[in-house]
């Protein structure tokens, strides 16, 4: 079967790479198309035996760009005789949905967020999701929370939504460069090195993480926070750090390709986001047996994290104080984070292994109605 993976971004993503690789190994002819220019994802896909195509323009969600992609996808369908499309995110799904009104296509829409867009652009998000939902008969959610949001907040029928966990070939992840790991520990000398990997946007709640570090310092606990990521709040976050005199404790280092060097160097992963679908960074941290602190009622964290058994769950309302208390216990050796981290590794590598996920994609691909 000829399967088109329609994705809006060109960055490395082991979750997407793993699905493409698994479908390819099962005998499907897999084609990747991104609605942005070529990037590292295309190189990786080609090395996996995937045909990798890209828009000639940078990604945008303007009507003109969407319309241009309608014709581009139409050409790809004809050239590669596409049997099924997996469209990721709202704009690619909307693009295929528009095309489907003219020529029937077998396709599924995979959603990777819940309420984040509503927090940023509520009117635009409501309109975009209403139209996209109406044009996409088969919907895939990566977590129970996303399905419930789709159903309860947007009125989509439950039987139109399937839940498929993110699936990973964990062997695709690179090993840390241990010389770099040592260098990071020497550069950020501290008793507790805390790591964050998140975009600099309001939903990731960096200001709360900064408050955690500030409180720990007041308690005399030696700790530092490294923040990997980028985003439009970067300048504001730097000002926040200066305002609270945390320049020697919090470091915004931008986006990095060698994230596993930082993961291996860290002692704790702190992620106080209030909006997720199914966060990949948290699962990547599990591969190196690191303890994670995340919020309850967010994404699928409670589907696989059991508080103080294989990770830590804090309330959205009191995330700062509860995180401080947990890190105090870790610092005082009250919690055995080594055994906790190993249990977390076992949980993640079992639940999210691509071999336990890919059959669900196959079921949807083969069950979808034939083209008319």
Secondary structure, DSSP 8 states (H G I E B T S, - for coil): -EEEEEES--S--HHHHHHHHHHHHTT-EEEEEESS---HHHHHHHHTT-EEEE-SS-----HHHHHHHHHHHHHHHHHHT--EEEEESHHHHHHHHHHHTTS---EEEEE--SSHHHHH-HHHHHHHHHHHHHH-SSEEESSHHHHHIIIIIH---GGGEEE----B-GGGS----HHHHHHHHHHT--SEEEEEE--SSGGG-HHHHHHHHHHHHHTT--EEEEEE---TTHHHHHHHHHHTT-TTTEEEEE--S-HHHHHHH-SEEE---S--SS-HHHHHHHTTT-EEEEETTSTTHHHH--BTTTBEEE-STTHHHHHHHHHHHHHTT-S-HHHHHHHHHHHHHHHTBGGGTHHHHHHHHHHS----
